[in-house]
Amino acid sequence: MIITIDGPAGAGKSTVARGLARRLGFTFLDTGAMYRAVTLAAMRRHLPWDDSVALVELAGHVSIVLNESRVLLDGEDGTEAVRTYEISNLVRHAASNPGVRAKMVDMQRAAAEGKNVVTEGRDQGTVVFPHAECKIFLSAGPEERARRRLLDLQKHGEHVDYDDVLAKQNARDESDRSREVGPLVAAADAVEFTTDGLSIDEVVVRLEELVRARLPLGAPA
């Protein structure tokens, strides 16, 4: 069974998807980390962001391994590095590149093959897994999402300004919605769920109830 959780930055997708996967006994697939890993690899190699061909070639050769909550990039732990504010502001270059997306989609489908998976991203229910048994579109107001992102960055020792976080988030939202390949949009058959005013635990519990009602016979209980 495949459960997709799509939505904009700051909606809590990764944390919620990880918690839901844990409660269901499913595998968690953090697709956002894949694009961030490509971005980090490009930054370390000083690739020009407007060189779309070089980004595609890099995406085809770089080694990205998702191991539980860790991200291994070319065999090295890049878990913290891919979550920095700098990478967040640059990841659009990889995410909006059609060639990079094609390679990431292939990787995501291969990673989920034959498994019970909770996967999160921007286009999981629309492009990567259009036939997923359960699709969720997670959202929250822009101010709430920016506040959450600010707190998360501060917790990791980054000094950033709320207005800057909000402005860059809004720009990222516009970029995600308007790109030609894999745009941010709710699948027609997705359940839309707003997380404003709810804790992560409350969201996970409610989504678990929704998913369990759709579990086929014989699936993990």
C-alpha contacts under 8 A as a table, 3 or more apart, distances in Angstrom:
res1	aa1	res2	aa2	distance
1	M	115	K	7.04
1	M	116	N	4.71
1	M	117	V	6.41
1	M	132	A	7.20
1	M	133	E	6.31
1	M	215	L	7.88
1	M	219	A	7.72
2	I	112	A	7.98
2	I	115	K	7.91
2	I	116	N	5.81
2	I	117	V	4.94
2	I	118	V	6.07
2	I	119	T	7.49
2	I	129	F	7.81
2	I	132	A	5.10
2	I	133	E	5.87
2	I	134	C	6.69
3	I	117	V	6.15
3	I	118	V	4.72
3	I	119	T	6.24
3	I	132	A	6.15
3	I	133	E	6.41
3	I	134	C	4.86
3	I	135	K	5.79
3	I	136	I	7.64
4	T	118	V	5.94
4	T	119	T	5.00
4	T	120	E	5.77
4	T	121	G	7.97
4	T	124	Q	5.72
4	T	125	G	5.55
4	T	129	F	7.61
4	T	132	A	6.88
4	T	134	C	6.46
4	T	135	K	4.82
4	T	136	I	5.97
5	I	13	K	6.52
5	I	17	A	6.95
5	I	118	V	7.43
5	I	119	T	6.12
5	I	120	E	4.54
5	I	121	G	6.50
5	I	124	Q	7.02
5	I	125	G	7.35
5	I	135	K	6.22
5	I	136	I	4.78
5	I	137	F	5.69
5	I	138	L	6.59
6	D	13	K	7.02
6	D	120	E	5.55
6	D	121	G	4.92
6	D	122	R	4.86
6	D	123	D	6.41
6	D	124	Q	6.30
6	D	125	G	6.97
6	D	135	K	7.99
6	D	136	I	6.34
6	D	137	F	4.84
6	D	138	L	6.02
6	D	184	L	7.90
6	D	186	A	7.23
7	G	11	A	6.50
7	G	13	K	6.94
7	G	121	G	6.73
7	G	122	R	5.65
7	G	137	F	5.40
7	G	138	L	4.91
7	G	139	S	5.67
7	G	184	L	6.97
7	G	185	V	7.69
7	G	186	A	7.58
8	P	11	A	5.93
8	P	122	R	6.92
8	P	138	L	7.60
8	P	139	S	6.46
8	P	173	D	6.48
8	P	184	L	7.20
9	A	12	G	7.68
9	A	145	R	7.19
9	A	169	Q	7.04
9	A	172	R	7.91
9	A	173	D	7.32
10	G	13	K	7.50
10	G	140	A	7.80
10	G	145	R	4.44
10	G	146	A	6.57
10	G	148	R	6.52
10	G	149	R	5.91
11	A	138	L	6.14
11	A	139	S	5.06
11	A	140	A	5.48
11	A	145	R	5.84
11	A	195	T	7.03
12	G	15	T	5.61
12	G	16	V	5.89
12	G	138	L	7.65
12	G	200	I	7.57
13	K	16	V	5.25
13	K	17	A	5.73
13	K	120	E	6.15
13	K	121	G	7.42
13	K	138	L	6.78
14	S	17	A	5.16
14	S	18	R	5.99
14	S	30	D	6.63
14	S	120	E	6.43
15	T	18	R	5.22
15	T	19	G	6.17
15	T	200	I	7.43
16	V	19	G	5.11
16	V	20	L	5.98
16	V	200	I	6.35
16	V	203	V	7.07
16	V	204	V	5.77
17	A	20	L	5.08
17	A	21	A	6.00
17	A	28	F	6.80
17	A	118	V	6.12
17	A	119	T	6.79
17	A	120	E	6.49
17	A	204	V	7.93
18	R	21	A	5.20
18	R	22	R	6.24
18	R	28	F	5.69
18	R	118	V	7.63
19	G	22	R	5.12
19	G	23	R	6.33
19	G	204	V	6.45
20	L	23	R	5.20
20	L	24	L	6.18
20	L	118	V	7.46
20	L	204	V	5.67
20	L	205	V	7.93
20	L	207	L	7.47
20	L	208	E	6.40
21	A	24	L	5.17
21	A	25	G	5.76
21	A	26	F	4.65
21	A	27	T	5.96
21	A	28	F	5.61
21	A	117	V	7.23
21	A	118	V	5.67
22	R	25	G	5.16
22	R	26	F	6.36
22	R	27	T	7.75
22	R	28	F	7.90
23	R	26	F	7.81
23	R	208	E	7.75
24	L	208	E	7.66
24	L	220	P	6.81
24	L	221	A	6.82
25	G	220	P	6.93
26	F	115	K	7.81
26	F	116	N	5.16
26	F	117	V	5.21
26	F	118	V	6.47
27	T	115	K	7.24
27	T	116	N	6.15
27	T	117	V	4.67
27	T	118	V	6.15
28	F	68	E	7.38
28	F	117	V	5.84
28	F	118	V	5.00
28	F	119	T	5.92
29	L	66	L	7.69
29	L	108	Q	7.78
29	L	111	A	7.86
29	L	112	A	7.78
29	L	117	V	6.87
29	L	118	V	6.18
29	L	119	T	4.57
29	L	120	E	6.65
30	D	33	A	5.61
30	D	34	M	7.24
30	D	66	L	7.57
30	D	119	T	6.21
30	D	120	E	5.89
30	D	121	G	7.36
31	T	34	M	5.21
31	T	35	Y	7.01
31	T	108	Q	7.08
31	T	119	T	7.02
31	T	120	E	6.14
31	T	121	G	5.73
32	G	35	Y	5.45
32	G	36	R	6.29
32	G	120	E	7.36
32	G	121	G	5.74
33	A	36	R	4.90
33	A	37	A	5.93
33	A	71	V	7.19
33	A	82	V	6.93
34	M	37	A	5.05
34	M	38	V	6.40
34	M	64	I	6.81
34	M	104	M	7.17
35	Y	38	V	5.16
35	Y	39	T	6.23
35	Y	91	V	6.56
35	Y	94	A	6.12
35	Y	95	A	6.12
35	Y	104	M	7.62
36	R	39	T	4.95
36	R	40	L	6.11
36	R	82	V	5.40
36	R	83	R	7.58
36	R	87	I	6.57
36	R	88	S	7.50
36	R	91	V	5.72
36	R	94	A	7.89
37	A	40	L	5.03
37	A	41	A	6.12
37	A	64	I	7.00
37	A	71	V	7.86
37	A	73	L	6.51
37	A	78	G	7.57
37	A	82	V	5.96
38	V	41	A	5.09
38	V	42	A	6.17
38	V	55	L	7.98
38	V	58	L	7.40
38	V	59	A	6.02
38	V	62	V	7.40
38	V	94	A	6.83
39	T	42	A	5.10
39	T	43	M	6.14
39	T	87	I	6.74
39	T	90	L	6.86
39	T	91	V	5.54
39	T	93	H	7.54
39	T	94	A	6.10
40	L	43	M	5.07
40	L	44	R	6.16
40	L	81	A	7.52
40	L	82	V	6.32
40	L	87	I	6.64
41	A	44	R	5.20
41	A	45	R	6.27
41	A	58	L	7.92
41	A	62	V	7.62
41	A	73	L	7.74
42	A	45	R	5.09
42	A	46	H	6.06
42	A	47	L	5.32
42	A	55	L	7.01
42	A	58	L	7.35
43	M	46	H	4.94
43	M	47	L	6.27
44	R	47	L	7.89
47	L	51	D	7.30
47	L	54	A	7.30
47	L	55	L	7.63
48	P	51	D	5.40
49	W	52	S	7.12
49	W	55	L	7.86
49	W	93	H	6.41
50	D	93	H	7.98
51	D	54	A	5.51
51	D	55	L	6.55
52	S	55	L	5.15
52	S	56	V	6.38
52	S	97	N	6.74
53	V	56	V	5.21
53	V	57	E	6.29
54	A	57	E	5.08
54	A	58	L	6.08
55	L	58	L	5.05
55	L	59	A	6.13
55	L	94	A	7.08
55	L	100	V	6.90
56	V	59	A	5.06
56	V	60	G	6.33
56	V	97	N	7.75
56	V	99	G	5.43
56	V	100	V	4.97
57	E	60	G	5.17
57	E	61	H	6.52
58	L	61	H	5.25
58	L	62	V	5.82
59	A	62	V	5.59
59	A	100	V	5.95
59	A	103	K	6.91
59	A	104	M	7.85
60	G	100	V	7.93
60	G	103	K	6.65
62	V	73	L	7.40
62	V	74	D	6.31
63	S	72	L	7.76
63	S	73	L	5.73
63	S	74	D	4.70
63	S	75	G	7.19
64	I	71	V	7.17
64	I	72	L	5.77
64	I	73	L	4.97
64	I	74	D	6.46
64	I	75	G	7.97
65	V	71	V	6.00
65	V	72	L	4.99
65	V	73	L	6.68
65	V	75	G	7.97
66	L	69	S	7.20
66	L	70	R	5.94
66	L	71	V	4.90
66	L	72	L	6.34
67	N	70	R	5.08
67	N	71	V	6.33
67	N	72	L	7.48
69	S	79	T	7.82
70	R	77	D	7.04
70	R	78	G	7.60
70	R	79	T	5.34
71	V	77	D	5.94
71	V	78	G	5.43
71	V	79	T	4.69
72	L	75	G	5.42
72	L	76	E	5.18
72	L	77	D	4.60
72	L	78	G	5.58
72	L	79	T	7.05
73	L	76	E	5.20
73	L	77	D	6.28
73	L	78	G	5.85
78	G	81	A	5.08
78	G	82	V	6.01
79	T	82	V	5.82
79	T	83	R	7.00
80	E	83	R	5.45
80	E	84	T	6.89
81	A	84	T	5.69
81	A	87	I	7.85
82	V	87	I	6.09
82	V	88	S	7.94
83	R	87	I	6.58
83	R	88	S	6.83
84	T	87	I	5.41
84	T	88	S	6.36
84	T	153	L	7.50
84	T	158	E	7.97
85	Y	88	S	4.97
85	Y	89	N	6.30
85	Y	153	L	7.19
85	Y	158	E	7.69
86	E	89	N	5.28
86	E	90	L	6.42
87	I	90	L	5.00
87	I	91	V	5.75
88	S	91	V	5.51
88	S	92	R	7.96
89	N	92	R	7.12
89	N	168	K	7.05
89	N	172	R	7.92
90	L	93	H	6.06
90	L	94	A	7.97
91	V	94	A	5.50
91	V	95	A	6.12
92	R	95	A	4.80
92	R	96	S	5.65
92	R	172	R	7.12
92	R	175	S	7.38
92	R	176	D	7.82
93	H	96	S	5.64
93	H	97	N	6.39
94	A	97	N	5.30
94	A	100	V	6.25
94	A	101	R	7.62
95	A	98	P	7.88
95	A	100	V	7.15
95	A	101	R	6.43
96	S	101	R	7.43
96	S	175	S	7.82
96	S	176	D	7.50
96	S	179	R	6.07
96	S	180	E	7.82
96	S	181	V	7.08
97	N	100	V	5.34
97	N	101	R	6.19
97	N	181	V	7.93
98	P	101	R	5.07
98	P	102	A	6.15
98	P	180	E	7.98
98	P	181	V	5.91
99	G	102	A	5.14
99	G	103	K	6.51
100	V	103	K	5.28
100	V	104	M	6.22
101	R	104	M	5.00
101	R	105	V	5.97
101	R	181	V	7.69
101	R	182	G	7.80
102	A	105	V	5.18
102	A	106	D	6.40
103	K	106	D	5.21
103	K	107	M	6.36
104	M	107	M	4.98
104	M	108	Q	6.07
105	V	108	Q	5.04
105	V	109	R	6.17
105	V	128	V	5.91
106	D	109	R	5.31
106	D	110	A	6.18
107	M	110	A	5.15
107	M	111	A	6.09
108	Q	111	A	5.06
108	Q	112	A	6.31
108	Q	128	V	7.53
109	R	112	A	5.23
109	R	113	E	6.10
109	R	128	V	6.95
109	R	129	F	7.69
110	A	113	E	5.27
112	A	115	K	5.51
112	A	116	N	7.41
112	A	117	V	6.27
119	T	124	Q	7.07
120	E	124	Q	6.53
121	G	124	Q	5.83
122	R	176	D	7.83
122	R	182	G	7.23
122	R	183	P	7.01
122	R	184	L	5.12
122	R	185	V	7.41
123	D	126	T	5.20
123	D	127	V	5.41
123	D	128	V	6.42
123	D	182	G	5.32
123	D	183	P	6.57
123	D	184	L	6.20
123	D	185	V	7.31
124	Q	127	V	5.81
124	Q	128	V	4.81
124	Q	129	F	5.53
124	Q	130	P	7.34
125	G	128	V	6.43
125	G	129	F	5.25
125	G	130	P	5.09
125	G	131	H	7.62
125	G	132	A	6.68
125	G	135	K	5.91
125	G	136	I	7.90
125	G	186	A	7.72
125	G	187	A	5.85
125	G	190	A	7.57
126	T	129	F	6.59
126	T	130	P	5.05
126	T	182	G	7.66
126	T	185	V	7.77
126	T	186	A	7.43
126	T	187	A	5.29
127	V	130	P	5.67
127	V	182	G	6.34
129	F	132	A	5.38
132	A	135	K	6.56
133	E	214	R	7.75
134	C	190	A	7.36
134	C	211	V	6.88
134	C	214	R	7.27
135	K	187	A	7.49
135	K	189	D	6.92
135	K	190	A	4.55
135	K	191	V	6.24
136	I	190	A	5.00
136	I	191	V	4.77
136	I	192	E	5.89
136	I	193	F	7.06
137	F	186	A	5.79
137	F	187	A	7.75
137	F	190	A	6.07
137	F	191	V	5.99
137	F	192	E	4.63
137	F	193	F	6.06
138	L	192	E	6.10
138	L	193	F	5.04
138	L	194	T	5.92
138	L	195	T	7.07
139	S	192	E	7.55
139	S	193	F	6.30
139	S	194	T	4.85
139	S	195	T	6.20
140	A	144	E	6.49
140	A	145	R	6.23
140	A	194	T	5.33
140	A	195	T	5.39
140	A	196	D	5.31
141	G	144	E	5.29
141	G	145	R	6.20
141	G	196	D	6.84
142	P	145	R	5.09
142	P	146	A	6.08
142	P	166	L	7.26
142	P	169	Q	7.90
142	P	170	N	7.41
143	E	146	A	5.13
143	E	147	R	6.14
143	E	166	L	6.91
144	E	147	R	5.10
144	E	148	R	6.29
144	E	196	D	6.91
145	R	148	R	5.18
145	R	149	R	6.20
146	A	149	R	5.04
146	A	150	L	6.04
146	A	162	Y	6.99
146	A	165	V	6.01
146	A	166	L	5.15
146	A	169	Q	6.99
147	R	150	L	5.07
147	R	151	L	6.29
147	R	162	Y	7.01
148	R	151	L	5.21
148	R	152	D	6.20
149	R	152	D	5.06
149	R	153	L	6.15
149	R	165	V	7.52
150	L	153	L	5.19
150	L	154	Q	6.13
150	L	160	V	7.12
150	L	161	D	7.62
150	L	162	Y	6.30
150	L	165	V	6.79
151	L	154	Q	5.10
151	L	155	K	6.06
152	D	155	K	5.08
152	D	156	H	6.54
153	L	156	H	5.17
153	L	157	G	6.51
153	L	158	E	5.30
153	L	159	H	7.46
153	L	160	V	7.54
154	Q	157	G	4.98
154	Q	158	E	5.01
154	Q	159	H	6.16
154	Q	160	V	7.42
155	K	158	E	7.40
160	V	164	D	7.32
160	V	165	V	7.23
161	D	164	D	5.26
161	D	165	V	6.24
162	Y	165	V	5.04
162	Y	166	L	6.13
163	D	166	L	5.09
163	D	167	A	6.07
164	D	167	A	5.13
164	D	168	K	6.12
165	V	168	K	5.35
165	V	169	Q	5.97
166	L	169	Q	5.02
166	L	170	N	6.11
167	A	170	N	5.21
167	A	171	A	6.29
168	K	171	A	5.00
168	K	172	R	6.11
169	Q	172	R	4.98
169	Q	173	D	6.14
170	N	173	D	5.02
170	N	174	E	6.31
171	A	174	E	5.19
171	A	175	S	6.21
172	R	175	S	4.99
172	R	176	D	6.01
173	D	176	D	5.10
173	D	177	R	6.13
173	D	184	L	7.98
174	E	177	R	5.22
174	E	178	S	6.06
175	S	178	S	5.33
175	S	179	R	6.01
176	D	179	R	5.77
176	D	183	P	5.50
176	D	184	L	5.29
177	R	183	P	4.94
177	R	184	L	4.62
177	R	185	V	6.76
178	S	183	P	6.22
178	S	184	L	7.82
179	R	182	G	7.08
179	R	183	P	5.39
180	E	183	P	6.40
186	A	190	A	6.33
186	A	192	E	7.64
187	A	190	A	5.09
195	T	198	L	5.46
195	T	199	S	7.80
195	T	203	V	6.72
198	L	202	E	5.97
198	L	203	V	6.42
199	S	202	E	5.16
199	S	203	V	6.36
200	I	203	V	5.15
200	I	204	V	6.17
201	D	204	V	5.11
201	D	205	V	6.15
202	E	205	V	5.24
202	E	206	R	6.29
203	V	206	R	5.27
203	V	207	L	6.13
204	V	207	L	5.17
204	V	208	E	5.96
205	V	208	E	5.09
205	V	209	E	6.39
206	R	209	E	5.23
206	R	210	L	6.43
207	L	210	L	4.93
207	L	211	V	6.10
208	E	211	V	5.09
208	E	212	R	5.99
209	E	212	R	5.31
209	E	213	A	6.37
210	L	213	A	5.48
210	L	214	R	6.98
211	V	214	R	5.22
211	V	215	L	6.31
212	R	215	L	5.02
212	R	221	A	7.54
215	L	219	A	6.22
216	P	219	A	5.73
